[in-house]
Amino acid sequence: MAIPTRLLVFFSLLSLIVVGGHLYLYRRLFRDTGRSPLWRRTGAILMGVLGASLILSRPLMALAPSAAMSAFAQGSWYWMGVAAYLLLTMFAVGGARTLAGWIARRRAAPTNPAGNAAPVSEERREFLARAGAGVALAATGGITGHGTWRAFHPPVVNEVAVKLPGLPKALDGVTIVQLSDIHVGPLIQRRFMDELVARTNALKGDLVCITGDLVDGSVEELGHAAAALRELRSRYGTYFCTGNHEYYSGDEEWTEALTRMGVTVLRNRHVRVGDAGASFDLVGVDDWAAARSGYPARGYDLSAAISGRDPSRASVLLAHQPAGWREQAQKAGLGLQLSGHTHGGQMFPFTLAVSAIWEHDAGIFREGDYSLYVSRGTGFWGPPVRVAAPPEIVKVTLLA
């Protein structure tokens, strides 16, 4: 299959950002902090290798999967988080130095009308560069250390109550445990999954719903880790809808594998949850972006998913992305949508960017009789770092 143009554009932009960022880090951490040719040459090589690891790790994993390549990919993910915060802290330190210089010039203006700054010696310039680099490295270490602990620490449990139109009185108080964006892969493996399953079972939900981006790899690579889902226990079972990362990992293969694990996969279809006396419809759709990811035959099809259902019945929609809640789910009369995808930004200050891009970035949203919950995700993607956006397990209580 041909590589989509949008993927080539994304990869090209990513490469430019990575190269530019590592050139800046080389300048601030090596060129400005020492005049030794060996020191600068070492820095250039180090920054070159680390930058290349960010660009090449994923293609190399796809071309030659192995234990060594997996370790290489893990290292590149860690470096991505460190590099992001190094850049931010170096920018902050540089800005502070610029501001301090401007203030000093303003104060000197009355006695120095020409505004000529006193020359700065090479030794002092080098000292300031080293001090700034030291501050940036210390700050980065503290931030990424805490963020890594938070990423691997047990997710917080957020509980929310939602009034669901049409829900039978007999089902008042039924609970859904939502997991989303676990991203089983090189860094999230069986031990993480076993602990997650145990914590999910402890919540004693009536059903478990996984709203996409479960995996980042093939069934052959990650089947053992994902098989922990067999141990999920709930009254009405476990349900799953695809996320965009399932299409990168083999959506059809994972559909079959999850079905063998006892997980009900909802791909543009609905099922009845409950019994003959009282029930509601659980609707699941494929990811919103599937067609744009090179899978035109598959993708979000809410019309197919709700075909044949009684519109007066209570309903819950599982859709990986919050996109389409107002335009699709509400118009179809679906009372509650459970989504993920955004990670809540995962890392400050990217949390601010996600809030600006996504109208519904994380948490509960209500409009009239309709509700949407967007999970920050239970795992992480990319850097194993969570800053100001902790992972979560969501327990939703449905009210009649």
N, C-alpha and C positions, 0 to 999 in steps of 0.2 A: 504494500500500500504506500502511495506517495506521502511524503511528509507534508502536512498541511502548511500553507503559507504563513498562517498566524503563528505556528510553532517556530518556524524559521525566524520570523520577525522577533518573537519573544527571546529566542536563543541569542540572536544578534545583539539585542538591547542588553540582555543580561551580561554578555561577554564584554560589551563596552563599559558597563557599570563596574564589573569586576576588575577590569584592567585599570580603569581610572582610579578606583578606590585603592588598589594595591600600589599604584604609583604614588599616590598621596601618602599612604602609610610608609612607604620606603623613604620618602623625602623627610617626613617628620620624625620617624623612629631611627633612621640610620644616617641619611645624608647630613641632616642638621645637627646630629648629636655627636659626631666624630669625624675627624679628617683623615683617619687611617684608611688607605686603599683597601686593606684586607677587611676592615669593618664594613665599609660600604659595599664591597664585592659580596661579602657574606650576606648582607641585608638584601641585596638585589636578587641573589639566588634564592634565599628563603621566601621573599615575597613572590617571586616568580613561581616557585613550586606550590605555595599555598594558593595563589590565585588560580593556577592551572587545575588544582584539585577541585575547586568549586565548579569549574566549567566542564571538566572531563569525567568526574566521578560517576554521574548517572549514565552517560553513554558507555563507559567502560564496563559498568555493572551489567548493562544490557547485552554487551557483546561477549564478555568473558566472565560470567558469574563464578565466583569462587570464594573461599573463606578469606583469602588475602585481599581480594577486591572488596569484599564486604567490610573488612577492617579499614581499608582505605576510604571507603564511602563514609563510614562512621566518623573517621577523623575529619573529613571535609565538612560534615554537618556541624560538628563541634566548632570548627574554625569559622564557619559562616556566622554563628552567633557571636563569637568573640570579635571577629572583624567588624561586624555591624556596630557593636558598642565601642570598639576602638575608634572607628571613624567618628561616631557621635561625640565621644569625649574629647578627641583631638580637635574637632571643630569647636567645641565649647571652650577648650583651653586656648585655642588660637583666637577666638572671639574675645575672650577675657583679656588676653595680652594686647590685642588691638585697642580695646576700650581703655585699658589702663594707660597705654601710650597716648591716646587722644586726650585723656584727662590731664596727663602730665604736661602735654604741650599747651593746653588751655591755661593751666595754672602758671606756666612760664611765660605766657604771652606778654604780661605787663612789663617784665624786665627784659624781654627778648622780642621786640616788635617785629623783627624780621621773620620770626617763627621758625628759625633754623634749629632743629633738634641737635643736641650734643651727639657726636659720633659714638656709636656703640662698638666696643672692642670685640674682636673675634672670640676672645675667651669668654666675655660676658654673654655674647649671643649664644655660644655653645652651652654655657651654663644654664641659660634660660630654656633652651631647647631640651636639655636633659631633664630639667625640673618639670617642664610641661609633659614630656613623655612619661616621666615617673608617675605624675598625678593621673594621667590618662590610663596607664597600665593598672594602677592600684584601683581606680574607680571601675574599670572594666572587669577586673578580677572579682570585685565585690558584687557587681550587678549580675554577671554571668554565673557566678557561683550560686547566688541565691536563686536565680532563674532556673538553673539546672536542678537544684534541689526541689524546686516547686514543680517542675515538669514531671519528675519521677515520683514525687510524693503522692500519696493517695488523693484522688480528686475530691473536691468539696461536694457535698450533697445539697442541692438547691431544691426546695419543695415549693410547689405552686398549686393553687386550686383554680380550676377553670369551670365556669358554668357552661355546660354543653347543651345547646338547644335540642329538644327531642329525646334526651336520655331518659330511659325508663326509671321510675322511682326505685325499682328493685336493684338498679345498678348505681344508685347514688353512693359516691365514695369509692368507686372502683379506681384503681391506681395503675398508672403506666410509668415504668422506669425507662427513661430515654438515655441511650448511649449514642454518641456520635463522634465521627472523626477520630477514631482510635489510631488509625495509621500503623497497624502492625507492619513491621519492616525490620531493617537492620538493627534498630535500637530498641524497638518494642517487641519483646519476644514472649515466650510461654510464661515465664515467671510473672511478668506484668499482667498478662491475661488471666492467670490463675487468681491473682489477688483481686483483679477487677471483677471477676465472676463471683468471688466470695463476697465482696462488698455489695454487689448487685443483689445477690440472693438474700443478704441480710436485710435488705429493704422490704422484702416480702411483697413485691409488686404483683398485681394481678396479671400483667403481661409486660414483656420487655420489647422495646422497639429500638432498632439500630438504624439511624438515619444517614447511612452512607459513609464513604471513605473509611471503610474497615481496614483495608490492606493497601500496601505499597509493594507489590511483588506477586509472583506467580503462586499457584496452589502448591506446586512442587517445593518451592522455597519456604512458604509460610503456612502450609497446611497444618503442621504440627502445632504451631502457636495458636492459630485460629481455632483449632479443635477444642480448645478450652471452653468454647461456647456450648459444647454438648452438655456441660454441667450446669447451665443456667436453669433455674427452677422457677416456674410461675404457674398460676392457675390456668391461664389461657395460652401460654406458649411464647415463643420468641419470633419476631417479625423483622424483616430487613428490606430497605429500598436502596438502590444503587446510588453511589456518589460519582463524581467525575474521576476519582482515582481508580475506581473499579474498571473503567474502560482502558486505563493505561496498564492494568494488571491482568486483564482477561476476564471480562464480565460474565461471559457464558460459562467459562470453566468454574468461576467462583459461585455462580448461581447453582450449578450442579453440586459443588462441594458443600456449600452451606445447606442445601436441601438434605444431603446425606448426614449432616450434623444435627438435623432436627430443627433447622431454622426455616421458617416460611418466608420465601422471597416473593415480594409483591412488585411485579414489573408491569405497571399499567393495568392493574386489576384490583379488585376488592374482595374482602372476605367478611363473614359475619362473626363477630366476637360475642360470646355469651351462650345462651341456650334458648330453647323454644319459648321460654317464658319471658325472657328479657335479653335484648342484644343491641349492639350498635355496629355500624359498618367501619371497618378499617381499610382505608384506601392507600395504595402505594403507587408511586410513579417513578419512572426512570429519571436520571439526572437531567436537569434543564439544559445543560451544555453538551449533552452526548452527541447531538447532530453536528455541532460546531467542532467537536473533537475528532471528526472523521467517521462517525457512525450514523449516517443518515437514515438507515433502516430502523434504528432504535432511538429512544429518547423520550422526553416528557410527552405524554399523551393522556391528559386528564379525561378527555372525552371517552377514550377506550376504557380507562380505569373505572369510571362510574357508570358505564353502560349497563343498563338493566337494573340498577338499584332504585329503590323507592326514595325520592328526594326528601320525603318528610321524616326519614329516619335520622337519628343522631349519627354523626360521622366524624372521624379523625383522619386527617391526611398526613402521610409520611412523604416528605419531599426534601431531598438533600439541601437544596438552596432555598432561601426565603423568597427569591425572585418568583413573581407570579402569585403571591398570596392574595393581593387585592384584585388583580386582573383575572385570575383563574379560580382560585379556591373560593373566594367570597361569592363570585358570580355563580359558582356551581352549588352554593349553599352548604359548603363544608364548614362545620362549626369550629374546628380546631386544626391547625397545621403545626406539625413538629418538624423543625429543620435544624441544620448546622451550617457547615461549610466556611463560615467567616472566621472561626476560632476566636472571635472577639478581638482580633488583631494579634493575639498570642504574645507579642512583645511590644512594650512601650518604647518609642512613640508611634509604632505602627498601629497601635490601637486607635490613635487619633485619625490616621488615614482611613482605616476601615470604617470608622464612624462617619467620616465624610463621604465615603463611596457608597456605603450601604445604608439605606434608610432604616432597615431593620437589622442592626448589627449583632445584638446579643440581648437575651432576656425576653421578658413577656411584653407583648403588644396586643392591645384590644381596640376594636372598632365595632361598636354596637354589639351584636350577638356573636361576633367573630373574634377568635383569638389566635395568636401566633406565638410559639416559643422557639427562639433561636439559641441553640446550645453553643457554648464556647468550645465544645469538644472535650473528649475524655482523654485523648492522647496529645500528640503534637505532630507537626510536620516540619521537616527541615531541621533547623537548630533545635536541640533538646533543651530549649529555654522557654520559660513562661514568666513574663514580667508584667504585673498589673492586669493579668487575664488568666487566672488559675483554671486548671482543667476542672470539669464538673460532671457529675452524674445528676440527672434531673428526675425528680419524682413528681409526677402530675396527678393530682386528685381530681377526678371528674365529678361535677355536681349536677344533679338533675334540676 
